[in-house]
Amino acid sequence: MFSNTEQYTSASKAFFESQLAALSALTSIAVHGTEKLVALNMEVAKASAADTAAAAKDLLAAKDPQAFFSLATAYTTPNAEKVAAYGRQLTDIVSATKAEFSKVADAQVAEVQSKISALVDDIAKNAPAGSENVMAMLKSSVANAHAGYEQMNSAAKQAVEATDAHVTAASDQLTQVVKKAAAK
């Protein structure tokens, strides 16, 4: 089907190099996101240890049960707010990492689709006479694969957006509940 083996070899090499570059970019994004997550967790762990020590010291110094429970309630509100803030920060890190992943993946898919379309066009140009129906089916298959990817990508983006919205709403509700409980 190919009149020029070099075309196929060149296309294969370019595709491989493109995949390798995309893998490198995605790995870098994953490492960067993990670094942010580890930094957030370390920050929270340090603050939590300090807060716990201070709370334990204050609770042990309470003179009577009423003072003890008053202090315990006072420490609960900021902790719940810190949990909600942690959830928001975690969501931000995950959302930013996902956005960077999507950007690289979308660019990679667009590049691959373009190269595949160009390769199919080259094949069609060099196809022997009488193979028009086969070429039409090949082009149709490629077009259908592109359309299927677009639908899958759109559905995945909608699912991620819905999940982000639910996590944000849950964090907001937790903050509201904590504020109402503290006000009582």
N, C-alpha and C positions, 0 to 999 in steps of 0.2 A: 504494500500500500504506500510506503514511503519511497520516494524516488531518491531521497537524499538521507542516508543514515546519519550524517552529521547533524541534520536538523533535530532528529530524535535525541541524539546524544547531547546536543547543546541544550535542548529543552529539559531533558532529565537532569542535567547538571545544574541548570538555573533553578529548577524546582527544588532540588536537594539543598542548594545553598540558601534559597529563600526559607525553606523549612528550618534549617539550622539557625539562621538569623532570628526567626520568630521564636524558636525554642529558647535561644539565648536571652532575648528580650523578656519573654514570659518568666524565665527563671529569675532574672534580675528583679522583676516586679514582685515575684513571690518572696524573694529574700528581703526586699525592702519592706514589704507589708509585714513580714514576720518580725523584722527588727522593730517596727513601730509597735507591734503587739507585745513583744517582749518588754520593750521600754515602758509601755503603759502598765503592764502587769507588775514590773519591778517598782514603779512609782507607787502603785496602789498597795503593794505588799509593804513597802517601807512606811508609807503613811498609816496603813492599818496597824502595823506593829507598834508604832509610836502612839497612835490613838488608843489602842487596846491597853498599853501599859499605863497611860494616863488615866483611862477610865477605871482600870482595876485599882489603881492607887486611890482614886477618889472614892470608889465604892467601898473599899476596905476602911477608909477613914470615916465613913458615915456613922453617926452617933446613934441612930435609931432606925427601925425598919421603914418609917415614913420617909426619912431623908434618903435611905438607900433606894427605895422605889422611885422617888422623885428624880434622883440622879440617873437611875437606869432609864427612865423615860426620856430624860433630857439627852442622853447619849444615843437613844434609838433614832430620833429624828434626823440628826446629821448623818448617821450611818446609812439610813434608807436613801437620803438624798445623794450620798456618795455612790451608792449602788446604782441609782438611776443615772447619775453623771457618767459612771463607768460604762453603763450600757450604751449611752449616747456616743461616748468616745469610741467604743468598740464598733458600733454601727458605722461611725464615720470612717474608721480605718478600713473596715471591710468594704464599704461602699466605694471608697477611693481606689482600693486595690482592684475591685471588680471593674470599675470604670477604666482603669489603665489596662487591665486584661482585655476588656472588650475592645478598646481602641486598637491594641496590637492585633488581636484576633480578626477584627473587622478589616483592618488594612491587609492582613495576610490573606484573608479569604478573597478580598477584591483583587489582589495581585494574582492569586492562583486562578481565579475565574477568568481574568484577562488573559493569562498565559494559556489556559486550556482552550479558550475561545480562539486565540491566535493559532494554536497548534491544530485545532480542528479545521480552521480555515485553510491552513497550509496543506493539511491532508486532502481537503476537498479540491484544492487547486491542482494537486498532483495525482488525484485519483484517476484511474483508467476510465475510459468511456464506458457508459452503461452502469456505473455504480452510483448514479444520482440518488436512487432510492435509499441505498445504504448510507450515503452521506447525509441525506435528509433525516434519517432515523438517528444517526449519531448526533447531529446538531440538535434535534428535538430532545434527545436524552440529556445532553449537556444543559440545555435550557431548563428542562424539568428539574434537574439536580440543583441548579442555581435557585429556582423558585422554591423548591423544598427547603433548601438551607435558609432562605430569607424568611419563610414562614416559621421554621423552628427557632431561628434567632429572635424573631419578633415575639414569639410566645415566651421564650426564656427571659427576655428583657422585661416583659410584662409581669412575669412571676417574681423576678427580683425586685421590681418596683413595688409590687404589692407586699412582698415580705418586708422591705424597708419601711413601708408605710405602717404595717402592723407593729413592727418593733418600736418605731417612734411613738405610735399611739400607746403601746403598752408602757413605755418608759414615762410618757406624760401622765398616764393614769396612775402609775405607781407614785409619782411625785405628788399628784393631787391627793391621793389617799394619805400619804405621809403628812402632808400639810394639814389636812383635816384632822388627822389623829393628834397631831401636835397642838392644834388649836383647842382641843377639848380639855 
